[in-house]
Amino acid sequence: MAQYTKRVQAVLTDEQYEMLSDLADETGKPVSQLVREAVEKVYLQKASEERRQAALEKLLSLDAPVADWQEMEDEIIRGGLE
């Protein structure tokens, strides 16, 4: 389980807090967990996907010699035995 060590303070309207508190009661989760899940879903997953996509694009842009899969697999297997 993750160990939470950083504290963040946010100021909500009364209506926002009441709705979040009601949702916490309905789901059985604390408000803090709902906020963490929202941050993860809205911001962190998107940033992670963007980084992975950029890495893939960089990898695909390399001018590396690539054969068909069967030839490459055979070469990998032979390399492990030599």
Backbone atoms as SQL, in Angstrom:
CREATE TABLE atoms (id INTEGER PRIMARY KEY, chain TEXT, resi INTEGER, resn TEXT, atom TEXT, x REAL, y REAL, z REAL);
INSERT INTO atoms VALUES
  (1, 'A', 1, 'MET', 'N', 0.842, -1.183, 0.000),
  (2, 'A', 1, 'MET', 'CA', 0.000, 0.000, 0.000),
  (3, 'A', 1, 'MET', 'C', 0.884, 1.242, 0.000),
  (4, 'A', 2, 'ALA', 'N', 0.434, 2.264, -0.700),
  (5, 'A', 2, 'ALA', 'CA', 1.205, 3.496, -0.805),
  (6, 'A', 2, 'ALA', 'C', 1.313, 4.177, 0.554),
  (7, 'A', 3, 'GLN', 'N', 2.450, 4.806, 0.764),
  (8, 'A', 3, 'GLN', 'CA', 2.645, 5.570, 1.994),
  (9, 'A', 3, 'GLN', 'C', 2.543, 7.044, 1.631),
  (10, 'A', 4, 'TYR', 'N', 1.564, 7.709, 2.187),
  (11, 'A', 4, 'TYR', 'CA', 1.339, 9.111, 1.874),
  (12, 'A', 4, 'TYR', 'C', 2.165, 9.974, 2.814),
  (13, 'A', 5, 'THR', 'N', 3.051, 10.785, 2.229),
  (14, 'A', 5, 'THR', 'CA', 3.945, 11.595, 3.041),
  (15, 'A', 5, 'THR', 'C', 3.836, 13.092, 2.756),
  (16, 'A', 6, 'LYS', 'N', 3.166, 13.458, 1.692),
  (17, 'A', 6, 'LYS', 'CA', 3.048, 14.876, 1.329),
  (18, 'A', 6, 'LYS', 'C', 1.625, 15.347, 1.548),
  (19, 'A', 7, 'ARG', 'N', 1.501, 16.509, 2.132),
  (20, 'A', 7, 'ARG', 'CA', 0.186, 17.080, 2.429),
  (21, 'A', 7, 'ARG', 'C', -0.081, 18.218, 1.448),
  (22, 'A', 8, 'VAL', 'N', -1.319, 18.262, 0.944),
  (23, 'A', 8, 'VAL', 'CA', -1.756, 19.316, 0.035),
  (24, 'A', 8, 'VAL', 'C', -3.017, 19.924, 0.617),
  (25, 'A', 9, 'GLN', 'N', -3.109, 21.237, 0.539),
  (26, 'A', 9, 'GLN', 'CA', -4.300, 21.899, 1.064),
  (27, 'A', 9, 'GLN', 'C', -5.069, 22.506, -0.097),
  (28, 'A', 10, 'ALA', 'N', -6.363, 22.274, -0.128),
  (29, 'A', 10, 'ALA', 'CA', -7.235, 22.861, -1.143),
  (30, 'A', 10, 'ALA', 'C', -8.428, 23.488, -0.436),
  (31, 'A', 11, 'VAL', 'N', -8.913, 24.566, -0.986),
  (32, 'A', 11, 'VAL', 'CA', -10.055, 25.251, -0.414),
  (33, 'A', 11, 'VAL', 'C', -11.244, 25.035, -1.345),
  (34, 'A', 12, 'LEU', 'N', -12.329, 24.513, -0.792),
  (35, 'A', 12, 'LEU', 'CA', -13.532, 24.217, -1.557),
  (36, 'A', 12, 'LEU', 'C', -14.673, 25.110, -1.098),
  (37, 'A', 13, 'THR', 'N', -15.655, 25.267, -1.959),
  (38, 'A', 13, 'THR', 'CA', -16.867, 25.968, -1.534),
  (39, 'A', 13, 'THR', 'C', -17.642, 25.037, -0.605),
  (40, 'A', 14, 'ASP', 'N', -18.581, 25.603, 0.114),
  (41, 'A', 14, 'ASP', 'CA', -19.420, 24.780, 0.986),
  (42, 'A', 14, 'ASP', 'C', -20.138, 23.711, 0.166),
  (43, 'A', 15, 'GLU', 'N', -20.636, 24.086, -0.988),
  (44, 'A', 15, 'GLU', 'CA', -21.370, 23.144, -1.842),
  (45, 'A', 15, 'GLU', 'C', -20.454, 22.025, -2.341),
  (46, 'A', 16, 'GLN', 'N', -19.244, 22.369, -2.776),
  (47, 'A', 16, 'GLN', 'CA', -18.299, 21.350, -3.241),
  (48, 'A', 16, 'GLN', 'C', -17.972, 20.367, -2.121),
  (49, 'A', 17, 'TYR', 'N', -17.702, 20.904, -0.944),
  (50, 'A', 17, 'TYR', 'CA', -17.349, 20.028, 0.177),
  (51, 'A', 17, 'TYR', 'C', -18.526, 19.150, 0.582),
  (52, 'A', 18, 'GLU', 'N', -19.722, 19.714, 0.595),
  (53, 'A', 18, 'GLU', 'CA', -20.908, 18.926, 0.967),
  (54, 'A', 18, 'GLU', 'C', -21.125, 17.790, -0.025),
  (55, 'A', 19, 'MET', 'N', -20.995, 18.075, -1.313),
  (56, 'A', 19, 'MET', 'CA', -21.176, 17.034, -2.323),
  (57, 'A', 19, 'MET', 'C', -20.090, 15.962, -2.194),
  (58, 'A', 20, 'LEU', 'N', -18.864, 16.382, -1.970),
  (59, 'A', 20, 'LEU', 'CA', -17.756, 15.439, -1.815),
  (60, 'A', 20, 'LEU', 'C', -17.935, 14.602, -0.549),
  (61, 'A', 21, 'SER', 'N', -18.381, 15.236, 0.510),
  (62, 'A', 21, 'SER', 'CA', -18.620, 14.529, 1.759),
  (63, 'A', 21, 'SER', 'C', -19.753, 13.503, 1.598),
  (64, 'A', 22, 'ASP', 'N', -20.806, 13.894, 0.895),
  (65, 'A', 22, 'ASP', 'CA', -21.911, 12.962, 0.629),
  (66, 'A', 22, 'ASP', 'C', -21.423, 11.768, -0.187),
  (67, 'A', 23, 'LEU', 'N', -20.609, 12.028, -1.190),
  (68, 'A', 23, 'LEU', 'CA', -20.063, 10.953, -2.016),
  (69, 'A', 23, 'LEU', 'C', -19.171, 10.034, -1.184),
  (70, 'A', 24, 'ALA', 'N', -18.415, 10.623, -0.291),
  (71, 'A', 24, 'ALA', 'CA', -17.559, 9.821, 0.594),
  (72, 'A', 24, 'ALA', 'C', -18.417, 8.895, 1.456),
  (73, 'A', 25, 'ASP', 'N', -19.513, 9.415, 1.972),
  (74, 'A', 25, 'ASP', 'CA', -20.421, 8.585, 2.780),
  (75, 'A', 25, 'ASP', 'C', -21.020, 7.456, 1.939),
  (76, 'A', 26, 'GLU', 'N', -21.418, 7.784, 0.710),
  (77, 'A', 26, 'GLU', 'CA', -22.037, 6.788, -0.170),
  (78, 'A', 26, 'GLU', 'C', -21.069, 5.670, -0.547),
  (79, 'A', 27, 'THR', 'N', -19.807, 6.029, -0.763),
  (80, 'A', 27, 'THR', 'CA', -18.821, 5.051, -1.230),
  (81, 'A', 27, 'THR', 'C', -18.078, 4.376, -0.081),
  (82, 'A', 28, 'GLY', 'N', -18.186, 4.941, 1.107),
  (83, 'A', 28, 'GLY', 'CA', -17.451, 4.394, 2.241),
  (84, 'A', 28, 'GLY', 'C', -15.967, 4.732, 2.208),
  (85, 'A', 29, 'LYS', 'N', -15.614, 5.723, 1.406),
  (86, 'A', 29, 'LYS', 'CA', -14.218, 6.155, 1.304),
  (87, 'A', 29, 'LYS', 'C', -14.060, 7.516, 1.968),
  (88, 'A', 30, 'PRO', 'N', -12.905, 7.783, 2.539),
  (89, 'A', 30, 'PRO', 'CA', -12.683, 9.122, 3.098),
  (90, 'A', 30, 'PRO', 'C', -12.547, 10.162, 1.976),
  (91, 'A', 31, 'VAL', 'N', -12.849, 11.392, 2.301),
  (92, 'A', 31, 'VAL', 'CA', -12.739, 12.490, 1.336),
  (93, 'A', 31, 'VAL', 'C', -11.336, 12.532, 0.744),
  (94, 'A', 32, 'SER', 'N', -10.325, 12.336, 1.577),
  (95, 'A', 32, 'SER', 'CA', -8.940, 12.399, 1.087),
  (96, 'A', 32, 'SER', 'C', -8.689, 11.360, -0.002),
  (97, 'A', 33, 'GLN', 'N', -9.274, 10.167, 0.130),
  (98, 'A', 33, 'GLN', 'CA', -9.085, 9.135, -0.888),
  (99, 'A', 33, 'GLN', 'C', -9.778, 9.534, -2.186),
  (100, 'A', 34, 'LEU', 'N', -10.967, 10.104, -2.090),
  (101, 'A', 34, 'LEU', 'CA', -11.659, 10.560, -3.292),
  (102, 'A', 34, 'LEU', 'C', -10.838, 11.619, -4.032),
  (103, 'A', 35, 'VAL', 'N', -10.237, 12.524, -3.270),
  (104, 'A', 35, 'VAL', 'CA', -9.413, 13.571, -3.886),
  (105, 'A', 35, 'VAL', 'C', -8.192, 12.952, -4.557),
  (106, 'A', 36, 'ARG', 'N', -7.514, 12.013, -3.890),
  (107, 'A', 36, 'ARG', 'CA', -6.345, 11.351, -4.492),
  (108, 'A', 36, 'ARG', 'C', -6.734, 10.616, -5.771),
  (109, 'A', 37, 'GLU', 'N', -7.858, 9.903, -5.739),
  (110, 'A', 37, 'GLU', 'CA', -8.308, 9.176, -6.922),
  (111, 'A', 37, 'GLU', 'C', -8.612, 10.131, -8.068),
  (112, 'A', 38, 'ALA', 'N', -9.219, 11.262, -7.770),
  (113, 'A', 38, 'ALA', 'CA', -9.531, 12.245, -8.806),
  (114, 'A', 38, 'ALA', 'C', -8.261, 12.819, -9.419),
  (115, 'A', 39, 'VAL', 'N', -7.284, 13.150, -8.583),
  (116, 'A', 39, 'VAL', 'CA', -6.011, 13.681, -9.077),
  (117, 'A', 39, 'VAL', 'C', -5.335, 12.647, -9.980),
  (118, 'A', 40, 'GLU', 'N', -5.330, 11.396, -9.542),
  (119, 'A', 40, 'GLU', 'CA', -4.716, 10.322, -10.330),
  (120, 'A', 40, 'GLU', 'C', -5.396, 10.187, -11.687),
  (121, 'A', 41, 'LYS', 'N', -6.708, 10.140, -11.677),
  (122, 'A', 41, 'LYS', 'CA', -7.458, 9.911, -12.909),
  (123, 'A', 41, 'LYS', 'C', -7.386, 11.099, -13.863),
  (124, 'A', 42, 'VAL', 'N', -7.549, 12.291, -13.353),
  (125, 'A', 42, 'VAL', 'CA', -7.641, 13.470, -14.215),
  (126, 'A', 42, 'VAL', 'C', -6.276, 13.958, -14.686),
  (127, 'A', 43, 'TYR', 'N', -5.286, 13.941, -13.822),
  (128, 'A', 43, 'TYR', 'CA', -4.004, 14.541, -14.176),
  (129, 'A', 43, 'TYR', 'C', -2.865, 13.547, -14.363),
  (130, 'A', 44, 'LEU', 'N', -2.677, 12.652, -13.421),
  (131, 'A', 44, 'LEU', 'CA', -1.482, 11.812, -13.431),
  (132, 'A', 44, 'LEU', 'C', -1.543, 10.722, -14.500),
  (133, 'A', 45, 'GLN', 'N', -2.692, 10.082, -14.704),
  (134, 'A', 45, 'GLN', 'CA', -2.793, 9.066, -15.752),
  (135, 'A', 45, 'GLN', 'C', -2.545, 9.679, -17.118),
  (136, 'A', 46, 'LYS', 'N', -3.098, 10.857, -17.372),
  (137, 'A', 46, 'LYS', 'CA', -2.911, 11.535, -18.653),
  (138, 'A', 46, 'LYS', 'C', -1.435, 11.861, -18.880),
  (139, 'A', 47, 'ALA', 'N', -0.779, 12.381, -17.860),
  (140, 'A', 47, 'ALA', 'CA', 0.638, 12.721, -17.986),
  (141, 'A', 47, 'ALA', 'C', 1.469, 11.466, -18.235),
  (142, 'A', 48, 'SER', 'N', 1.148, 10.376, -17.560),
  (143, 'A', 48, 'SER', 'CA', 1.871, 9.126, -17.748),
  (144, 'A', 48, 'SER', 'C', 1.668, 8.591, -19.160),
  (145, 'A', 49, 'GLU', 'N', 0.429, 8.638, -19.650),
  (146, 'A', 49, 'GLU', 'CA', 0.147, 8.188, -21.013),
  (147, 'A', 49, 'GLU', 'C', 0.889, 9.035, -22.034),
  (148, 'A', 50, 'GLU', 'N', 0.954, 10.341, -21.813),
  (149, 'A', 50, 'GLU', 'CA', 1.660, 11.238, -22.732),
  (150, 'A', 50, 'GLU', 'C', 3.157, 10.927, -22.752),
  (151, 'A', 51, 'ARG', 'N', 3.741, 10.632, -21.582),
  (152, 'A', 51, 'ARG', 'CA', 5.160, 10.279, -21.533),
  (153, 'A', 51, 'ARG', 'C', 5.428, 8.966, -22.260),
  (154, 'A', 52, 'ARG', 'N', 4.554, 7.979, -22.058),
  (155, 'A', 52, 'ARG', 'CA', 4.716, 6.695, -22.757),
  (156, 'A', 52, 'ARG', 'C', 4.575, 6.870, -24.267),
  (157, 'A', 53, 'GLN', 'N', 3.624, 7.691, -24.686),
  (158, 'A', 53, 'GLN', 'CA', 3.426, 7.936, -26.115),
  (159, 'A', 53, 'GLN', 'C', 4.647, 8.621, -26.712),
  (160, 'A', 54, 'ALA', 'N', 5.214, 9.586, -26.015),
  (161, 'A', 54, 'ALA', 'CA', 6.407, 10.272, -26.494),
  (162, 'A', 54, 'ALA', 'C', 7.580, 9.303, -26.596),
  (163, 'A', 55, 'ALA', 'N', 7.722, 8.413, -25.617),
  (164, 'A', 55, 'ALA', 'CA', 8.799, 7.423, -25.660),
  (165, 'A', 55, 'ALA', 'C', 8.611, 6.481, -26.842),
  (166, 'A', 56, 'LEU', 'N', 7.376, 6.064, -27.082),
  (167, 'A', 56, 'LEU', 'CA', 7.095, 5.180, -28.214),
  (168, 'A', 56, 'LEU', 'C', 7.413, 5.874, -29.527),
  (169, 'A', 57, 'GLU', 'N', 7.003, 7.117, -29.661),
  (170, 'A', 57, 'GLU', 'CA', 7.282, 7.865, -30.886),
  (171, 'A', 57, 'GLU', 'C', 8.785, 8.007, -31.103),
  (172, 'A', 58, 'LYS', 'N', 9.523, 8.258, -30.035),
  (173, 'A', 58, 'LYS', 'CA', 10.974, 8.373, -30.141),
  (174, 'A', 58, 'LYS', 'C', 11.586, 7.040, -30.565),
  (175, 'A', 59, 'LEU', 'N', 11.115, 5.966, -29.977),
  (176, 'A', 59, 'LEU', 'CA', 11.601, 4.636, -30.321),
  (177, 'A', 59, 'LEU', 'C', 11.297, 4.298, -31.780),
  (178, 'A', 60, 'LEU', 'N', 10.093, 4.604, -32.210),
  (179, 'A', 60, 'LEU', 'CA', 9.707, 4.308, -33.589),
  (180, 'A', 60, 'LEU', 'C', 10.441, 5.173, -34.604),
  (181, 'A', 61, 'SER', 'N', 10.937, 6.328, -34.181),
  (182, 'A', 61, 'SER', 'CA', 11.644, 7.217, -35.105),
  (183, 'A', 61, 'SER', 'C', 13.100, 6.805, -35.318),
  (184, 'A', 62, 'LEU', 'N', 13.594, 5.844, -34.506),
  (185, 'A', 62, 'LEU', 'CA', 14.967, 5.380, -34.673),
  (186, 'A', 62, 'LEU', 'C', 15.117, 4.655, -36.003),
  (187, 'A', 63, 'ASP', 'N', 16.252, 4.846, -36.628),
  (188, 'A', 63, 'ASP', 'CA', 16.527, 4.175, -37.890),
  (189, 'A', 63, 'ASP', 'C', 17.283, 2.888, -37.580),
  (190, 'A', 64, 'ALA', 'N', 16.609, 1.981, -36.889),
  (191, 'A', 64, 'ALA', 'CA', 17.238, 0.733, -36.471),
  (192, 'A', 64, 'ALA', 'C', 16.915, -0.367, -37.476),
  (193, 'A', 65, 'PRO', 'N', 17.892, -1.236, -37.725),
  (194, 'A', 65, 'PRO', 'CA', 17.622, -2.337, -38.648),
  (195, 'A', 65, 'PRO', 'C', 16.673, -3.339, -37.987),
  (196, 'A', 66, 'VAL', 'N', 15.541, -3.557, -38.612),
  (197, 'A', 66, 'VAL', 'CA', 14.541, -4.448, -38.059),
  (198, 'A', 66, 'VAL', 'C', 14.115, -5.432, -39.143),
  (199, 'A', 67, 'ALA', 'N', 14.167, -6.694, -38.803),
  (200, 'A', 67, 'ALA', 'CA', 13.720, -7.730, -39.735),
  (201, 'A', 67, 'ALA', 'C', 12.305, -8.154, -39.349),
  (202, 'A', 68, 'ASP', 'N', 11.787, -9.156, -40.037),
  (203, 'A', 68, 'ASP', 'CA', 10.474, -9.643, -39.635),
  (204, 'A', 68, 'ASP', 'C', 10.602, -10.368, -38.295),
  (205, 'A', 69, 'TRP', 'N', 9.484, -10.549, -37.610),
  (206, 'A', 69, 'TRP', 'CA', 9.503, -11.053, -36.248),
  (207, 'A', 69, 'TRP', 'C', 10.170, -12.425, -36.146),
  (208, 'A', 70, 'GLN', 'N', 9.858, -13.346, -37.057),
  (209, 'A', 70, 'GLN', 'CA', 10.415, -14.698, -36.954),
  (210, 'A', 70, 'GLN', 'C', 11.940, -14.662, -37.054),
  (211, 'A', 71, 'GLU', 'N', 12.463, -13.855, -37.953),
  (212, 'A', 71, 'GLU', 'CA', 13.918, -13.736, -38.103),
  (213, 'A', 71, 'GLU', 'C', 14.538, -13.141, -36.834),
  (214, 'A', 72, 'MET', 'N', 13.893, -12.130, -36.278),
  (215, 'A', 72, 'MET', 'CA', 14.425, -11.513, -35.064),
  (216, 'A', 72, 'MET', 'C', 14.365, -12.489, -33.886),
  (217, 'A', 73, 'GLU', 'N', 13.269, -13.241, -33.775),
  (218, 'A', 73, 'GLU', 'CA', 13.139, -14.208, -32.686),
  (219, 'A', 73, 'GLU', 'C', 14.214, -15.270, -32.787),
  (220, 'A', 74, 'ASP', 'N', 14.467, -15.785, -34.014),
  (221, 'A', 74, 'ASP', 'CA', 15.512, -16.776, -34.221),
  (222, 'A', 74, 'ASP', 'C', 16.880, -16.222, -33.820),
  (223, 'A', 75, 'GLU', 'N', 17.118, -14.967, -34.165),
  (224, 'A', 75, 'GLU', 'CA', 18.395, -14.328, -33.822),
  (225, 'A', 75, 'GLU', 'C', 18.546, -14.181, -32.301),
  (226, 'A', 76, 'ILE', 'N', 17.461, -13.838, -31.635),
  (227, 'A', 76, 'ILE', 'CA', 17.506, -13.716, -30.172),
  (228, 'A', 76, 'ILE', 'C', 17.806, -15.060, -29.537),
  (229, 'A', 77, 'ILE', 'N', 17.133, -16.089, -30.013),
  (230, 'A', 77, 'ILE', 'CA', 17.349, -17.430, -29.466),
  (231, 'A', 77, 'ILE', 'C', 18.780, -17.896, -29.711),
  (232, 'A', 78, 'ARG', 'N', 19.271, -17.690, -30.907),
  (233, 'A', 78, 'ARG', 'CA', 20.668, -18.082, -31.210),
  (234, 'A', 78, 'ARG', 'C', 21.645, -17.305, -30.351),
  (235, 'A', 79, 'GLY', 'N', 21.369, -16.026, -30.112),
  (236, 'A', 79, 'GLY', 'CA', 22.258, -15.185, -29.311),
  (237, 'A', 79, 'GLY', 'C', 22.357, -15.678, -27.878),
  (238, 'A', 80, 'GLY', 'N', 21.280, -16.250, -27.364),
  (239, 'A', 80, 'GLY', 'CA', 21.282, -16.764, -26.007),
  (240, 'A', 80, 'GLY', 'C', 22.049, -18.074, -25.872),
  (241, 'A', 81, 'LEU', 'N', 22.274, -18.741, -26.991),
  (242, 'A', 81, 'LEU', 'CA', 22.948, -20.034, -26.944),
  (243, 'A', 81, 'LEU', 'C', 24.417, -19.942, -27.324),
  (244, 'A', 82, 'GLU', 'N', 24.818, -18.861, -27.899),
  (245, 'A', 82, 'GLU', 'CA', 26.212, -18.749, -28.356),
  (246, 'A', 82, 'GLU', 'C', 27.121, -18.226, -27.281);
